[in-house]
Amino acid sequence: MERYIFSNLISWVEMQRRKPLLLRGARQVGKTWLVEKLARDKFEFYLKVDFEENSELVSLFSGDLNPQKICSDLELRTGIDIIAGKTLLFFDEIQVCPRAIMALRYFYEKMPELHVIAAGSLLEFAFSEISFPVGRIQSMEVHPMNFSEFLLASNYGKAAEICNIQISAVSTSIHEFLLEQLRIYWLIGGMPECVKEYVNTKSLKKATEVQDEICETYRLDFNKYKPKTDINCLNAVFSTIATNVGKQIKYTGLAVDFTIPTIKKAYESLLLARIAKKVKSLSNIGIPLDVYASDKKFKNIFLDIGLMNRVMGIDYNEALSHKNLLAIYRGQLAEQFVGQEFAAATNNQLYYWARNAKNSNAEIDYLMIFDGMIYPVEVKDGPSGKLRSLHLYRETYQPSWSVVFHTGQTGVLENEKIVFLPIYFAGAFAQFGINFGSFNKTSI
């Protein structure tokens, strides 16, 4: 399956001022697969050190972290040559050996010509135990497959291209086809093994069995979180963040029968494991957004929309037959999808606006910045008259343009400066923005 991030890996290989590369991301998003494909395509030799599978190799990093000595020992133990420019050295599940993370700085300083990649699914937990080699390594974040990558895997290359370039209007037949595929993606999600199973079998049932296996793997990982976190609380928060996507919550709403410090610790552990992503709340707007963000109120998106479905226990037959795509599960799948596409495209912190007024429930789903301008983004289905929160936001902050994702075609309300985009363009919007001027002569 094709992953867009692979081109970034190729660029890393060809860099003159290259540093060891740290691949970050949740378990089973495809980090190891990407490295193995890179090794096949670009290198003569490939040496993989999996610290979970071969725990005895941890001892190689217990003393001197001299990279020449480490490479010599690895060659002796594996029989694989480590030659700069010809060998890709890969440290997998490196969080098991925190000193190996520390060693990356010495590979950069003493063997910069050697291609070294490290990856792990619980990396952030290891960082608290070591002095992180800031400035000595590069990082890339690997996300679940986005909608365009799902289309590529399904052999719909032209459709994938439409969703991965500058936004332009499409025909009615293409629009309906993309919405049909989007419905399937919302159920399958973007975890590579789930996508592969569905593409090979066209069976939702088999794909959901893989989803269940992945969810169980995440739960089993709870025992590895450092410092130790209450397992029962982790399980409760794990389920709650999936069922409450799009809802503003506080720590007390994430679990019952646990103290706030215990709940907060569990929640922050799931953030570190990349299972959830916090969407920060703002009641006042300014740049940088994080200065205005609240620590007390927030929303979440789950790692993957398909896994979210399984944790929620959504009725797949209802989802497949529901006429209004954006109304499935009270619109939570739509908001999850847009947030997931935004996160994969930008790697940036996500924000939303919530009016700070008594008895007010006015919210804007997301805020995006392009060229120093803040654009409110809503995920809605319906005419402009139903966009009460957006109109209130516009009256208060007077943005140059606003964006609404819906299931209809591309269009604009010129007088109100609101652009309507098909929801399958969420990823393209996050990557390329939009030429608002090109919609001036369009109406909706």
C-alpha positions as CSV (number, residue, x, y, z in Angstrom):
1,M,0.0,0.0,0.0
2,E,1.2,3.5,-0.8
3,R,1.8,6.0,2.0
4,Y,2.5,9.6,1.3
5,I,5.0,9.9,4.1
6,F,7.2,7.5,2.2
7,S,8.4,10.4,0.0
8,N,9.6,12.2,3.1
9,L,11.6,9.1,4.0
10,I,13.2,9.1,0.6
11,S,14.1,12.8,1.1
12,W,15.7,11.9,4.4
13,V,17.8,9.2,2.8
14,E,19.2,11.7,0.2
15,M,19.9,14.6,2.6
16,Q,23.5,15.8,2.9
17,R,23.0,17.0,6.5
18,R,21.1,14.0,7.7
19,K,20.5,13.1,11.3
20,P,19.2,9.8,12.8
21,L,15.5,9.6,12.2
22,L,12.9,8.9,15.0
23,L,9.6,7.6,13.7
24,R,6.8,8.4,16.2
25,G,3.2,7.2,16.2
26,A,0.8,4.8,17.9
27,R,1.2,1.1,17.7
28,Q,0.3,-0.5,14.3
29,V,0.1,2.7,12.2
30,G,2.7,1.3,9.8
31,K,6.1,2.5,11.1
32,T,7.9,-0.8,10.7
33,W,6.4,-1.5,7.3
34,L,7.6,1.9,6.0
35,V,11.2,1.2,7.2
36,E,11.2,-2.2,5.7
37,K,10.0,-0.9,2.3
38,L,12.6,1.8,2.5
39,A,15.3,-0.9,3.1
40,R,14.1,-2.9,0.1
41,D,14.0,0.1,-2.2
42,K,17.1,2.0,-1.3
43,F,19.7,-0.2,0.6
44,E,21.9,-3.2,0.0
45,F,21.9,-4.3,3.6
46,Y,19.3,-4.0,6.3
47,L,19.8,-4.6,10.0
48,K,16.8,-4.5,12.3
49,V,17.2,-4.5,16.0
50,D,13.9,-5.2,17.7
51,F,14.3,-4.6,21.4
52,E,11.0,-6.3,22.3
53,E,11.8,-9.4,20.3
54,N,15.5,-9.6,21.1
55,S,15.7,-8.2,24.6
56,E,19.3,-9.5,25.1
57,L,20.5,-6.8,22.7
58,V,19.7,-4.2,25.3
59,S,22.9,-5.1,27.0
60,L,24.9,-3.7,24.1
61,F,23.9,-0.2,25.3
62,S,24.5,-0.7,29.0
63,G,28.0,0.7,29.0
64,D,29.9,2.7,26.4
65,L,27.6,4.3,23.8
66,N,30.4,4.6,21.2
67,P,28.5,3.9,17.9
68,Q,31.5,2.2,16.2
69,K,31.7,-0.3,19.1
70,I,27.9,-0.8,19.0
71,C,28.0,-1.5,15.2
72,S,30.9,-3.9,15.6
73,D,29.0,-5.9,18.3
74,L,25.9,-5.9,16.1
75,E,27.8,-7.2,13.1
76,L,29.3,-9.9,15.2
77,R,25.9,-11.0,16.6
78,T,23.9,-10.8,13.4
79,G,26.4,-11.5,10.6
80,I,25.1,-8.4,8.7
81,D,27.5,-5.8,7.4
82,I,27.0,-2.2,8.6
83,I,28.4,-0.1,5.8
84,A,27.7,3.7,5.5
85,G,25.6,4.4,2.4
86,K,24.7,0.7,1.9
87,T,23.2,-0.4,5.2
88,L,20.0,0.8,6.9
89,L,20.2,0.3,10.7
90,F,16.8,0.2,12.3
91,F,16.2,0.2,16.1
92,D,12.6,-1.0,16.5
93,E,10.6,-0.6,19.8
94,I,13.4,1.5,21.0
95,Q,11.5,2.6,24.1
96,V,12.4,-0.7,25.6
97,C,16.0,0.5,25.6
98,P,16.1,4.2,26.6
99,R,19.9,4.2,26.4
100,A,19.6,3.4,22.7
101,I,17.7,6.6,22.3
102,M,20.6,8.4,24.0
103,A,23.0,6.7,21.7
104,L,21.4,8.3,18.6
105,R,23.2,11.6,19.4
106,Y,26.6,9.8,19.1
107,F,25.6,8.2,15.8
108,Y,25.0,11.7,14.6
109,E,28.2,13.1,15.9
110,K,30.6,10.2,15.1
111,M,28.9,8.3,12.2
112,P,26.7,10.9,10.4
113,E,27.1,9.1,7.1
114,L,25.3,6.0,8.4
115,H,21.5,5.8,7.9
116,V,19.9,5.1,11.3
117,I,16.2,5.0,12.0
118,A,14.5,4.4,15.3
119,A,10.8,3.8,16.0
120,G,8.6,2.8,18.9
121,S,5.0,2.9,19.9
122,L,5.4,4.1,23.5
123,L,8.4,6.4,22.9
124,E,7.1,9.3,25.0
125,F,7.1,7.2,28.1
126,A,10.8,6.5,27.7
127,F,11.7,10.2,27.3
128,S,11.1,10.8,31.0
129,E,13.9,8.4,31.9
130,I,16.7,9.9,29.8
131,S,18.3,13.1,28.5
132,F,16.7,13.4,25.1
133,P,19.2,14.2,22.3
134,V,17.6,17.5,21.3
135,G,19.1,18.9,18.0
136,R,20.8,15.5,17.3
137,I,17.9,13.7,15.7
138,Q,15.0,14.3,13.3
139,S,11.4,13.2,13.9
140,M,8.5,12.2,11.7
141,E,5.0,11.4,12.9
142,V,3.2,8.4,11.3
143,H,-0.6,8.6,11.4
144,P,-3.2,6.1,10.3
145,M,-3.9,6.1,6.5
146,N,-5.9,9.2,5.5
147,F,-8.9,9.0,3.1
148,S,-6.8,9.6,0.0
149,E,-4.4,6.8,1.0
150,F,-7.5,4.5,1.5
151,L,-8.6,5.3,-2.0
152,L,-5.2,4.5,-3.3
153,A,-5.2,1.1,-1.5
154,S,-8.6,0.5,-3.0
155,N,-7.2,1.0,-6.5
156,Y,-9.0,4.3,-7.1
157,G,-5.9,6.3,-8.0
158,K,-7.7,9.2,-9.8
159,A,-10.1,9.6,-6.9
160,A,-7.2,9.6,-4.5
161,E,-5.5,12.4,-6.5
162,I,-8.6,14.6,-6.4
163,C,-8.5,14.4,-2.6
164,N,-4.8,15.2,-2.4
165,I,-4.4,18.3,-4.5
166,Q,-5.6,21.9,-4.5
167,I,-9.4,21.9,-4.1
168,S,-11.6,22.3,-7.2
169,A,-15.2,21.4,-8.0
170,V,-16.0,17.9,-9.2
171,S,-18.9,16.4,-11.2
172,T,-22.0,15.1,-9.5
173,S,-21.1,11.5,-10.3
174,I,-17.6,11.8,-8.8
175,H,-19.0,13.6,-5.8
176,E,-21.5,10.8,-5.1
177,F,-18.7,8.2,-5.6
178,L,-16.4,9.9,-3.1
179,L,-19.2,10.1,-0.5
180,E,-19.9,6.4,-1.0
181,Q,-16.2,5.6,-0.4
182,L,-16.1,8.0,2.5
183,R,-18.9,6.1,4.2
184,I,-16.9,2.9,3.9
185,Y,-13.7,4.6,5.1
186,W,-15.6,5.8,8.2
187,L,-16.2,2.2,9.1
188,I,-12.9,0.7,8.1
189,G,-10.7,3.6,9.2
190,G,-7.0,4.0,8.3
191,M,-5.1,1.4,10.3
192,P,-3.1,-0.3,7.6
193,E,-3.9,-3.9,8.6
194,C,-7.6,-3.1,8.6
195,V,-7.4,-1.5,5.2
196,K,-5.4,-4.4,3.8
197,E,-7.9,-6.9,5.1
198,Y,-10.9,-5.0,3.7
199,V,-9.2,-4.4,0.3
200,N,-8.4,-8.1,0.0
201,T,-11.7,-9.5,1.2
202,K,-14.3,-6.7,0.8
203,S,-15.6,-8.0,4.2
204,L,-16.5,-5.5,6.8
205,K,-16.7,-8.3,9.3
206,K,-13.1,-9.4,8.8
207,A,-11.9,-5.8,9.0
208,T,-13.7,-5.3,12.3
209,E,-12.1,-8.4,13.6
210,V,-8.7,-6.8,13.0
211,Q,-9.9,-3.6,14.7
212,D,-10.9,-5.6,17.8
213,E,-7.4,-7.2,17.8
214,I,-5.7,-3.8,17.7
215,C,-7.9,-2.4,20.5
216,E,-7.0,-5.4,22.6
217,T,-3.3,-4.8,21.9
218,Y,-3.7,-1.2,23.1
219,R,-5.4,-2.4,26.3
220,L,-2.6,-4.9,26.9
221,D,-0.1,-2.1,26.5
222,F,-1.6,-0.3,29.5
223,N,0.7,-2.5,31.7
224,K,3.7,-0.9,30.0
225,Y,2.8,2.7,30.7
226,K,5.3,4.6,32.9
227,P,4.8,5.6,35.5
228,K,2.2,3.0,36.3
229,T,-1.3,4.1,35.9
230,D,-4.5,2.6,37.3
231,I,-5.5,-0.1,34.7
232,N,-9.2,0.2,35.5
233,C,-9.1,4.0,35.1
234,L,-7.2,3.6,31.8
235,N,-9.9,1.3,30.4
236,A,-12.6,3.6,31.5
237,V,-11.0,6.7,29.9
238,F,-10.1,4.7,26.8
239,S,-13.8,4.0,26.2
240,T,-15.0,7.5,27.2
241,I,-12.7,9.4,24.8
242,A,-14.0,7.4,21.9
243,T,-17.7,7.8,22.8
244,N,-17.3,11.5,23.5
245,V,-15.5,12.8,20.4
246,G,-16.8,16.2,19.5
247,K,-18.1,16.9,23.0
248,Q,-16.6,19.4,25.4
249,I,-15.6,17.5,28.6
250,K,-13.7,17.9,31.8
251,Y,-11.5,15.4,33.6
252,T,-14.4,14.5,35.9
253,G,-16.4,13.4,32.8
254,L,-13.8,10.9,31.6
255,A,-14.3,8.3,34.4
256,V,-16.3,7.7,37.6
257,D,-15.1,6.5,41.0
258,F,-11.6,7.8,40.5
259,T,-9.9,10.9,41.8
260,I,-9.2,13.7,39.4
261,P,-5.3,13.2,39.6
262,T,-5.8,9.5,38.7
263,I,-8.1,10.4,35.8
264,K,-5.8,13.1,34.5
265,K,-2.8,10.7,34.7
266,A,-4.7,8.1,32.7
267,Y,-5.8,10.6,30.1
268,E,-2.4,12.1,29.7
269,S,-0.9,8.6,29.3
270,L,-3.3,7.9,26.4
271,L,-2.2,11.2,24.8
272,L,1.4,10.1,25.1
273,A,0.6,6.7,23.5
274,R,-1.0,8.7,20.6
275,I,-4.4,6.9,21.2
276,A,-6.1,10.3,21.6
277,K,-5.4,13.8,20.6
278,K,-6.5,16.8,22.7
279,V,-8.4,19.6,20.9
280,K,-7.8,22.7,23.0
281,S,-10.6,25.2,23.8
282,L,-10.4,29.0,23.2
283,S,-12.9,31.6,24.3
284,N,-10.8,34.5,23.0
285,I,-9.0,34.6,19.7
286,G,-5.4,35.7,19.0
287,I,-2.1,34.5,17.6
288,P,-0.5,32.3,18.7
289,L,-3.6,30.3,19.5
290,D,-2.0,28.4,22.3
291,V,-1.6,31.5,24.4
292,Y,-5.4,31.8,24.6
293,A,-6.1,28.1,25.1
294,S,-7.8,26.7,28.2
295,D,-6.4,23.8,30.3
296,K,-9.8,23.2,31.9
297,K,-12.0,22.6,28.9
298,F,-11.2,20.5,25.9
299,K,-12.4,18.1,23.3
300,N,-10.8,15.0,21.8
301,I,-10.4,13.1,18.7
302,F,-9.5,9.4,18.7
303,L,-6.5,7.9,16.9
304,D,-8.6,6.4,14.2
305,I,-12.2,6.6,13.1
306,G,-12.5,2.8,12.5
307,L,-11.2,2.0,16.0
308,M,-13.5,4.7,17.4
309,N,-16.5,2.8,15.9
310,R,-15.5,-0.5,17.5
311,V,-15.0,1.1,20.9
312,M,-18.3,2.9,20.7
313,G,-20.1,-0.3,19.5
314,I,-21.7,1.5,16.5
315,D,-24.3,-0.4,14.5
316,Y,-22.6,-0.9,11.1
317,N,-25.9,-1.7,9.3
318,E,-27.3,1.6,10.4
319,A,-24.2,3.5,9.4
320,L,-24.3,1.9,5.9
321,S,-28.0,2.7,5.4
322,H,-28.2,6.1,7.0
323,K,-29.2,8.6,4.3
324,N,-27.5,11.6,6.0
325,L,-23.7,10.9,6.3
326,L,-23.1,13.8,8.7
327,A,-25.9,12.7,11.1
328,I,-24.4,9.3,11.8
329,Y,-24.0,8.9,15.5
330,R,-25.1,12.5,16.1
331,G,-22.4,13.9,13.8
332,Q,-19.5,12.6,15.9
333,L,-18.0,10.5,13.0
334,A,-18.0,13.6,10.8
335,E,-16.1,15.7,13.4
336,Q,-13.7,12.8,14.1
337,F,-13.0,12.5,10.4
338,V,-12.2,16.2,9.8
339,G,-10.0,16.3,13.0
340,Q,-8.2,13.1,12.0
341,E,-7.5,14.5,8.4
342,F,-6.3,17.8,9.9
343,A,-4.0,16.0,12.3
344,A,-2.5,13.8,9.6
345,A,-2.0,16.7,7.2
346,T,-0.4,19.2,9.6
347,N,0.8,17.5,12.8
348,N,-0.3,20.7,14.5
349,Q,-2.1,21.2,17.7
350,L,-5.9,21.4,17.1
351,Y,-8.1,24.1,18.5
352,Y,-11.8,24.9,18.7
353,W,-13.7,28.0,19.9
354,A,-16.3,27.9,22.7
355,R,-18.1,31.1,23.8
356,N,-17.4,31.9,27.4
357,A,-20.8,33.1,28.4
358,K,-23.4,31.8,30.9
359,N,-25.8,29.3,29.4
360,S,-24.1,29.6,26.0
361,N,-23.3,26.5,24.0
362,A,-21.9,28.3,20.9
363,E,-18.9,26.4,19.5
364,I,-16.9,26.4,16.3
365,D,-15.6,22.9,15.6
366,Y,-12.0,23.8,14.5
367,L,-9.8,26.9,14.0
368,M,-7.2,26.8,11.2
369,I,-4.4,29.2,10.4
370,F,-3.3,30.0,6.9
371,D,-0.8,32.9,6.1
372,G,-1.3,34.3,9.6
373,M,-5.1,34.4,9.3
374,I,-7.5,32.4,11.5
375,Y,-10.4,30.7,9.8
376,P,-13.3,29.1,11.6
377,V,-14.2,25.7,10.4
378,E,-17.6,24.0,11.0
379,V,-18.8,20.5,10.1
380,K,-22.5,20.8,9.4
381,D,-25.2,19.7,7.1
382,G,-27.9,22.3,6.4
383,P,-28.4,25.8,5.1
384,S,-26.6,28.9,6.4
385,G,-29.5,29.8,8.7
386,K,-28.6,26.8,10.9
387,L,-25.1,28.0,11.4
388,R,-25.8,30.1,14.5
389,S,-22.5,29.6,16.2
390,L,-20.6,30.5,13.0
391,H,-22.7,33.7,12.6
392,L,-22.0,34.6,16.2
393,Y,-18.3,34.0,15.7
394,R,-18.2,36.1,12.5
395,E,-20.0,39.0,14.2
396,T,-17.5,38.9,17.1
397,Y,-14.2,38.4,15.2
398,Q,-15.0,39.2,11.6
399,P,-12.8,36.7,9.8
400,S,-12.2,37.3,6.1
401,W,-13.7,33.8,5.3
402,S,-15.2,30.9,7.0
403,V,-15.4,27.2,5.9
404,V,-18.2,24.7,6.3
405,F,-17.7,21.1,5.5
406,H,-20.9,19.3,4.4
407,T,-22.1,16.5,2.1
408,G,-23.1,18.9,-0.7
409,Q,-21.1,20.3,-3.5
410,T,-18.5,23.1,-3.4
411,G,-20.1,26.6,-3.2
412,V,-20.0,30.0,-1.5
413,L,-22.3,32.4,0.2
414,E,-20.6,35.6,-1.2
415,N,-22.3,38.1,1.0
416,E,-21.5,36.2,4.2
417,K,-18.0,35.0,3.0
418,I,-18.7,31.4,3.9
419,V,-17.3,28.7,1.6
420,F,-18.9,25.3,1.6
421,L,-16.7,22.3,0.9
422,P,-17.5,18.6,0.4
423,I,-16.3,16.9,3.6
424,Y,-14.0,14.5,1.7
425,F,-11.8,17.6,1.0
426,A,-10.8,18.0,4.7
427,G,-7.3,16.7,4.1
428,A,-6.7,18.7,1.0
429,F,-7.9,21.9,2.8
430,A,-5.5,21.2,5.7
431,Q,-2.6,20.7,3.3
432,F,-3.2,23.3,0.6
433,G,-5.7,25.8,2.1
434,I,-8.1,27.2,-0.5
435,N,-8.1,30.0,-3.1
436,F,-11.1,31.8,-1.7
437,G,-11.1,34.2,-4.6
438,S,-11.8,31.4,-7.1
439,F,-15.2,30.9,-5.5
440,N,-16.4,34.5,-5.9
441,K,-18.6,33.7,-8.9
442,T,-20.0,30.5,-7.3
443,S,-23.2,30.3,-5.4
444,I,-24.9,27.7,-3.1
